[in-house]
Amino acid sequence: MTGSPPPWPDVAAFDTAVQRAAFPRHGRLAGAVVERRGGLMRRMEGANAIAYVLRAPEGALVLRCFKERPAPALRLRYEALEKWAARADAEAEGSWVPADAEWVEEAVRIDGHWWPAVVMEHVVGDSLRAHLEARAGRREELTLLADRWREVLAWLDGLGMAHGDLQHDNVRIEEGGRIRLIDLDAVWTSELSAEAPREHGHPHFQHPERLRDGHGDRTTDRFSALVIQASILALAVDPGLWDDFHNEDNLLFTAEDFARPMATPLWFRLAASRSVEVRRLTALLDGACRGPLSEVPPFRELDAPEPTAASAASAGWTLTMPVPAPPVAPPLVPVPPAAPAPPTLPVVPSVPSVPPVPTVVPAAAPPEAADRAAAAPGAEDRTVPFMLPVPETRRGAPPARRPVLIGAGLALLMLLAVLIGVVR
């Protein structure tokens, strides 16, 4: 009768064993020692494992030791993933993005017992978190990074694969800009679909539904991919977001933002971004938070350059900005401009028997008249062509009798002058 298995070693026990190089004498770990900087061994501690950087005869390696006993399916996942990765790498002509990883059943010896671990390729490069912190506000560099991120997502989707835990520390940027993915504990492929991973991803990058029920399939990465893409492009145009919303365990978003779409300060800041693309991705992400994980837009939605009414409606938003109409193509044959229509002159009823009016140069208006005109309410400073008004016909006197009346008036004036002279 076999006894119960020994208790799983704690972090301090793994640290001691790694410092002593308690590794097997064969395989990739043979002759490996932990790398040190400033007298301290290089290690990174995550939620589920501790990763040590080792120097081995074949080059640098990373040893991932688990903090608690892993599920039996995890070994099967890594063994299947190793075979699947070799096939995918051959088909993709060496462009395998995830780091190479191998399950080693007897990796570290502690208290007379061998304990399993994962031996990984050492990816040299900055984490996405460190990369963005150093380049926030550099629009050209981060726009190029966002383009490469879309290419990685399209490549994974084309392979029918999902990483399962896309987050700031699992995305590495090599020198030259190549993107690599590490930590493959939650990778999904069709061959691994029967072995559901225990991990559900980082809460500041995952859809609330996945954190509740552990949903996992080839669409798993869509939500976290949107979170990362929106964060990259938002920091490209607004570097102040880093100081205002980064908390060392996220990029910009937190799980609270996903639980309260368009109800936290970050949402308002992104919705008011001067970048059309950031506003579009914010709309998509808002809609994704409100709906089920299965309806998160696919990766190809990240390639849309401008917002459209259809994409906004699918995201649960109503666009408040006008969508520009497509330009009208010019005609193939030049069309001469149409001749202007002749001006239409107003019809003025003619006045019969009115002698022609001579052309008169107008005298300047008296100053007091000009002052009154300028002081009139609503007066405008404008130049109006001078036109001599046509004299109005007196009511009751036919126009034909006007010369006779003028002559009679003159005769009466002469008579009055004679009478005045006689009286004197």
Secondary structure, DSSP 8 states (H G I E B T S, - for coil): ----------HHHHHHHHHTT---SSSTTTT-EE-EETTEE-EEE-SSEEEEEEEETTEEEEEEEESS---HHHHHHHHHHHHHHHHHHHHTTS---B--EEEEEEEEEETTEEEEEEEEE---SEEHHHHHHHHTT-HHHHHHHHHHHHHHHHHHHHHT-B-S---TTTEEE-TTS-EEE---TT-B-GGGTTS--S----TTTS-HHHHHH---STTTHHHHHHHHHHHHHHHHH-THHHHHH--SS-SS--HHHHHSTT-SHHHHHHHT-S-HHHHHHHHHHHHHHHS-GGGS--GGGGG--S--HHHHHHTT----S----------SS------------------TT-------------HHHHHHHHHSTT----------------TTS-GGGHHHHHHHHHHHHHHHHHHHHHH-
